């Protein structure tokens, strides 16, 4: 935010302005104390009133000292001053209006100056504290925006270059396979790894769009995403059997990245199977407030010690890889995930996604 020229000239003196304000409160407080002594004589009341006013004045002095030693930018420093002055002006106005109303009613108002001083100074201190938190929040938001922009740039740069390199590897691997015989055992792993990298880059793109705020959860038919993920996995793993029981028109709150949830779950079920002909069952059904999607397999299952850390970001074991990505997306959608043993063998992963509110 740009600062006007007159504010720019004043802002360097912002701490001094607060100090002057504190001293003014102290002077007015002493003058009010002297007036009370002349009217009431020396007593505990005027002394306590003076002590309270001087304490509040000391609070303003602390605020001025804090501003003089803080590392706030120019605009934020002046913002604290504005909050302080605004708080004091608002509370003095309210207190004065209260006194004015009583006077218009014909009532006697004694000791009004003391109340105005206390309320006004308290409002100034409160406004200054709000200004400090506001300035810090703005600085944190600006820093978050800078980091996000940097991450978005690095992510885009990395995706672009890695995906291009992967496509080149895939292309030359295909050409080499056409011209050379008996090398399938060497070329097949290269192709599978290249495909995996390309799929990973696509997942990262979807995630980055979600977390950059470019996509917010909205009503969509998740049944079509589930069936599309099933077809993709069937094409990639023809040796696997994937059976489905998916109700039509299952609307949930999600984004296009939700496809990565089901693709990862299906790949996990197949890739970590201990047989060459895995079977996976996919069931999607409508609940009262959620849509439940279950992905079950007849594989070796997941050890209990792995289950305990399955949703953490760093999973050292190959078991359950991709679950952390799934959990991250579900957190964004306000959904949930549960992993349990399948009967009689294997693992069942149950995903719950929120249904849109009824219109």
C-alpha positions as CSV (number, residue, x, y, z in Angstrom):
1,X,0.0,0.0,0.0
2,X,1.4,3.4,-1.0
3,X,1.7,6.0,1.7
4,X,0.8,9.7,0.9
5,X,3.6,12.2,1.0
6,X,2.4,14.0,4.1
7,X,2.1,10.7,5.9
8,X,5.6,9.7,4.7
9,X,7.0,12.8,6.3
10,X,5.2,12.2,9.6
11,X,5.8,8.4,9.8
12,X,9.4,8.8,10.7
13,X,8.2,10.6,13.8
14,X,5.5,8.0,14.6
15,X,7.1,6.9,17.9
16,X,7.6,10.6,18.9
17,X,3.9,11.2,18.2
18,X,2.9,8.4,20.6
19,X,5.3,9.7,23.2
20,X,3.9,13.3,22.9
21,X,0.4,11.8,23.3
22,X,1.5,9.9,26.4
23,X,3.0,13.1,27.9
24,X,-0.1,15.0,27.1
25,X,-2.2,12.4,28.9
26,X,0.2,12.7,31.9
27,X,0.0,16.5,32.0
28,X,-3.8,16.4,31.8
29,X,-3.9,13.8,34.5
30,X,-1.8,15.9,36.8
31,X,-3.9,19.0,36.1
32,X,-7.0,17.0,36.9
33,X,-5.4,15.7,40.1
34,X,-4.6,19.3,41.2
35,X,-8.1,20.4,40.5
36,X,-9.5,17.4,42.5
37,X,-7.2,18.3,45.4
38,X,-8.4,21.9,45.4
39,X,-12.0,20.8,45.4
40,X,-11.9,17.7,47.6
41,X,-8.6,17.9,49.4
42,X,-5.9,15.2,49.7
43,X,-7.5,11.8,49.8
44,X,-7.1,8.2,48.6
45,X,-9.6,8.8,45.7
46,X,-7.6,11.5,43.8
47,X,-4.3,9.6,44.4
48,X,-5.7,6.4,42.9
49,X,-7.2,8.3,40.0
50,X,-3.8,9.9,39.3
51,X,-2.0,6.5,39.6
52,X,-4.5,4.9,37.1
53,X,-4.1,7.8,34.6
54,X,-0.3,7.7,34.9
55,X,-0.3,4.0,34.4
56,X,-2.2,4.3,31.2
57,X,0.2,7.1,30.1
58,X,3.0,4.7,30.8
59,X,1.3,2.2,28.5
60,X,1.3,4.7,25.7
61,X,5.0,5.4,26.4
62,X,5.7,1.7,26.0
63,X,3.9,1.7,22.7
64,X,6.0,4.5,21.4
65,X,9.2,2.8,22.5
66,X,8.1,-0.4,20.8
67,X,7.5,1.4,17.6
68,X,11.0,3.0,17.8
69,X,12.7,-0.4,18.0
70,X,10.4,-2.4,15.8
71,X,11.3,-3.5,12.2
72,X,7.9,-2.7,10.8
73,X,7.8,-1.3,7.3
74,X,6.9,2.4,6.7
75,X,3.2,1.8,6.0
76,X,2.7,-0.6,8.9
77,X,4.4,1.7,11.4
78,X,2.0,4.5,10.4
79,X,-0.9,2.0,10.5
80,X,-0.2,1.4,14.2
81,X,-0.3,5.1,14.9
82,X,-3.6,5.4,13.0
83,X,-5.1,2.6,15.0
84,X,-3.9,4.2,18.3
85,X,-5.2,7.7,17.4
86,X,-8.4,6.2,16.0
87,X,-9.0,4.1,19.2
88,X,-8.4,7.1,21.4
89,X,-10.6,9.4,19.3
90,X,-13.5,6.9,19.2
91,X,-13.5,6.2,22.9
92,X,-13.1,9.9,23.9
93,X,-16.0,10.7,21.6
94,X,-18.2,8.0,23.1
95,X,-17.3,9.1,26.6
96,X,-17.9,12.7,25.8
97,X,-21.3,11.9,24.2
98,X,-22.3,10.1,27.4
99,X,-21.4,13.2,29.5
100,X,-23.2,15.4,27.0
101,X,-26.4,13.3,27.2
102,X,-26.4,13.5,30.9
103,X,-26.0,17.3,30.8
104,X,-28.8,17.6,28.4
105,X,-31.0,15.6,30.8
106,X,-30.2,18.2,33.4
107,X,-28.2,15.8,35.6
108,X,-25.1,16.9,37.4
109,X,-21.9,15.2,36.1
110,X,-19.0,15.1,38.5
111,X,-15.5,14.0,37.7
112,X,-16.2,13.7,34.0
113,X,-12.6,14.6,33.0
114,X,-11.3,11.5,34.9
115,X,-13.6,9.2,33.0
116,X,-12.8,10.7,29.6
117,X,-9.0,10.5,30.3
118,X,-9.2,6.8,31.4
119,X,-11.5,5.7,28.6
120,X,-9.7,7.7,25.9
121,X,-6.2,6.5,26.9
122,X,-7.4,2.9,27.3
123,X,-8.9,3.2,23.8
124,X,-5.6,4.5,22.5
125,X,-3.7,1.6,24.0
126,X,-6.2,-0.9,22.8
127,X,-6.2,0.6,19.3
128,X,-2.4,0.5,19.3
129,X,-2.3,-3.2,20.3
130,X,-4.8,-4.0,17.5
131,X,-2.6,-2.0,15.1
132,X,0.4,-4.1,16.1
133,X,-1.4,-7.4,15.5
134,X,-2.8,-6.0,12.3
135,X,0.6,-4.9,11.1
136,X,2.1,-8.3,12.0
137,X,-0.7,-10.1,10.2
138,X,-0.2,-8.0,7.1
139,X,3.5,-8.7,7.1
140,X,2.9,-12.5,7.6
141,X,0.4,-12.4,4.7
142,X,2.9,-10.6,2.4
143,X,5.6,-13.1,3.3
144,X,3.2,-16.0,2.7
145,X,2.3,-14.5,-0.7
146,X,6.0,-14.1,-1.6
147,X,6.8,-17.7,-0.6
148,X,3.7,-19.0,-2.5
149,X,4.7,-17.1,-5.6
150,X,8.2,-18.5,-5.4
151,X,7.0,-22.1,-4.9
152,X,4.5,-21.7,-7.7
153,X,7.3,-20.6,-10.0
154,X,9.7,-23.3,-8.9
155,X,7.0,-25.9,-9.2
156,X,6.0,-24.8,-12.7
157,X,9.7,-24.7,-13.8
158,X,10.4,-28.2,-12.4
159,X,7.2,-29.7,-13.8
160,X,7.9,-28.3,-17.3
161,X,11.5,-29.5,-17.4
162,X,11.0,-32.9,-15.8
163,X,8.0,-33.7,-17.9
164,X,9.8,-32.7,-21.1
165,X,12.8,-34.9,-20.2
166,X,10.4,-37.8,-19.4
167,X,8.7,-37.5,-22.7
168,X,12.1,-37.6,-24.5
169,X,13.0,-40.7,-22.6
170,X,9.7,-42.3,-23.4
171,X,10.1,-41.4,-27.1
172,X,13.6,-42.8,-27.5
173,X,12.8,-45.9,-25.4
174,X,10.0,-46.7,-27.9
175,X,12.2,-46.2,-30.9
176,X,14.9,-48.3,-29.3
177,X,12.4,-51.1,-28.7
178,X,11.4,-51.1,-32.3
179,X,14.9,-51.4,-33.6
180,X,16.4,-53.7,-31.0
181,X,15.3,-57.3,-30.3
182,X,15.7,-59.1,-27.0
183,X,16.0,-55.9,-24.8
184,X,12.4,-55.9,-23.4
185,X,13.7,-56.9,-19.9
186,X,15.7,-53.7,-19.9
187,X,13.4,-51.3,-21.7
188,X,10.2,-52.3,-19.9
189,X,11.5,-51.0,-16.5
190,X,12.5,-47.8,-18.2
191,X,9.1,-47.3,-19.7
192,X,7.3,-48.1,-16.4
193,X,9.5,-45.6,-14.5
194,X,9.0,-43.0,-17.1
195,X,5.2,-43.5,-17.0
196,X,5.3,-43.3,-13.2
197,X,7.3,-40.0,-13.3
198,X,4.9,-38.5,-15.9
199,X,1.9,-39.5,-13.7
200,X,3.6,-38.1,-10.6
201,X,4.2,-34.7,-12.4
202,X,0.5,-34.7,-13.4
203,X,-0.5,-35.3,-9.7
204,X,1.8,-32.5,-8.6
205,X,0.2,-30.1,-11.2
206,X,-3.2,-30.9,-9.8
207,X,-2.1,-30.5,-6.2
208,X,-0.4,-27.2,-6.9
209,X,-3.5,-25.8,-8.6
210,X,-5.5,-26.8,-5.5
211,X,-3.1,-25.3,-2.9
212,X,-2.4,-22.2,-4.9
213,X,-6.1,-21.3,-4.4
214,X,-6.9,-21.6,-8.1
215,X,-9.5,-24.4,-7.5
216,X,-12.0,-24.5,-4.6
217,X,-14.1,-27.6,-3.8
218,X,-17.4,-27.5,-5.8
219,X,-20.2,-29.9,-6.6
220,X,-19.1,-32.6,-9.1
221,X,-20.1,-36.1,-10.0
222,X,-17.4,-38.3,-8.4
223,X,-18.8,-41.5,-9.9
224,X,-17.5,-40.6,-13.4
225,X,-14.0,-39.8,-11.8
226,X,-14.0,-43.2,-10.1
227,X,-14.9,-45.1,-13.3
228,X,-12.4,-43.1,-15.4
229,X,-9.6,-44.0,-12.9
230,X,-10.6,-47.6,-13.1
231,X,-10.4,-47.6,-16.9
232,X,-6.9,-45.9,-16.7
233,X,-5.7,-48.5,-14.3
234,X,-7.1,-51.4,-16.3
235,X,-5.2,-50.1,-19.4
236,X,-2.0,-49.7,-17.4
237,X,-2.2,-53.1,-15.6
238,X,-4.0,-55.5,-17.9
239,X,-3.0,-58.5,-15.7
240,X,-5.2,-57.0,-12.9
241,X,-8.9,-57.6,-12.4
242,X,-10.8,-54.5,-11.2
243,X,-14.5,-55.1,-10.3
244,X,-16.8,-52.1,-9.8
245,X,-20.1,-51.4,-8.1
246,X,-20.5,-47.6,-8.5
247,X,-23.8,-45.8,-8.1
248,X,-24.5,-43.2,-10.8
249,X,-24.5,-39.4,-10.1
250,X,-22.7,-39.3,-6.8
251,X,-22.2,-35.6,-6.3
252,X,-19.5,-34.5,-3.8
253,X,-17.6,-31.3,-2.9
254,X,-14.2,-31.7,-4.6
255,X,-12.0,-30.5,-7.5
256,X,-10.6,-32.1,-10.6
257,X,-7.7,-33.3,-8.5
258,X,-10.0,-35.8,-6.8
259,X,-9.1,-38.2,-9.7
260,X,-5.7,-38.5,-8.2
261,X,-7.2,-39.9,-5.0
262,X,-8.7,-43.0,-6.8
263,X,-5.8,-43.4,-9.2
264,X,-3.3,-43.6,-6.3
265,X,-5.4,-46.0,-4.3
266,X,-5.9,-48.3,-7.3
267,X,-2.2,-48.2,-8.2
268,X,-1.2,-49.0,-4.6
269,X,-3.6,-52.0,-4.5
270,X,-2.0,-53.4,-7.6
271,X,1.6,-52.4,-7.3
272,X,2.0,-53.8,-3.8
273,X,0.3,-57.0,-4.5
274,X,2.2,-60.3,-4.0
275,X,0.6,-62.1,-6.9
276,X,0.8,-61.6,-10.6
277,X,-3.0,-61.5,-11.0
278,X,-4.3,-59.1,-8.4
279,X,-8.0,-58.5,-7.9
280,X,-9.4,-55.1,-6.7
281,X,-13.0,-54.3,-5.8
282,X,-14.3,-50.7,-6.1
283,X,-17.6,-49.8,-4.4
284,X,-19.0,-46.3,-4.4
285,X,-22.3,-45.5,-2.6
286,X,-24.3,-42.6,-1.3
287,X,-24.6,-42.0,2.4
288,X,-26.7,-39.6,4.4
289,X,-24.2,-36.8,4.3
290,X,-21.2,-38.3,2.5
291,X,-20.3,-40.5,-0.4
292,X,-18.3,-43.5,0.5
293,X,-15.8,-45.0,-2.0
294,X,-14.1,-48.3,-1.0
295,X,-11.0,-49.8,-2.7
296,X,-10.3,-53.3,-1.5
297,X,-7.7,-55.8,-2.7
298,X,-6.7,-59.5,-2.0
299,X,-3.1,-58.6,-1.5
300,X,-0.7,-59.2,1.5
301,X,-2.3,-56.4,3.6
302,X,-0.5,-53.7,5.4
303,X,1.5,-54.3,8.6
304,X,0.1,-52.7,11.8
305,X,3.3,-50.7,12.4
306,X,3.0,-49.2,8.9
307,X,-0.7,-48.4,9.4
308,X,0.2,-46.4,12.5
309,X,2.2,-43.9,10.3
310,X,0.4,-44.4,7.0
311,X,-1.0,-40.8,6.8
312,X,2.3,-39.1,7.7
313,X,4.0,-37.2,4.9
314,X,7.3,-39.2,5.1
315,X,6.7,-42.9,4.5
316,X,9.9,-44.7,4.2
317,X,8.3,-48.0,3.3
318,X,7.0,-48.7,-0.2
319,X,3.8,-49.9,1.4
320,X,1.0,-47.3,1.2
321,X,3.0,-44.9,-1.0
322,X,0.7,-42.2,-2.3
323,X,-1.6,-42.4,0.8
324,X,-0.1,-39.2,2.1
325,X,-1.1,-37.4,-1.1
326,X,-4.6,-38.8,-0.8
327,X,-4.9,-37.7,2.8
328,X,-3.7,-34.2,1.9
329,X,-6.4,-33.8,-0.8
330,X,-9.1,-35.1,1.5
331,X,-8.1,-32.6,4.2
332,X,-8.6,-29.9,1.6
333,X,-12.0,-31.3,0.7
334,X,-13.1,-31.8,4.3
335,X,-13.3,-35.6,3.7
336,X,-11.8,-38.5,5.6
337,X,-10.0,-41.8,4.9
338,X,-9.8,-45.1,6.8
339,X,-7.6,-48.1,6.2
340,X,-8.5,-51.5,7.5
341,X,-7.9,-55.2,6.9
342,X,-9.9,-56.8,4.2
343,X,-11.7,-60.1,4.8
344,X,-10.3,-62.7,4.3
345,X,-7.1,-61.2,2.9
346,X,-5.8,-57.8,1.8
347,X,-6.5,-54.2,2.5
348,X,-9.6,-52.0,2.3
349,X,-9.3,-48.2,2.0
350,X,-12.5,-46.3,2.6
351,X,-12.8,-42.7,1.4
352,X,-15.6,-40.4,2.5
353,X,-16.3,-37.1,0.7
354,X,-18.9,-34.5,1.7
355,X,-22.1,-34.2,-0.3
356,X,-23.1,-30.7,-1.4
357,X,-25.8,-29.1,0.8
358,X,-29.3,-29.6,-0.4
359,X,-30.8,-26.7,-2.3
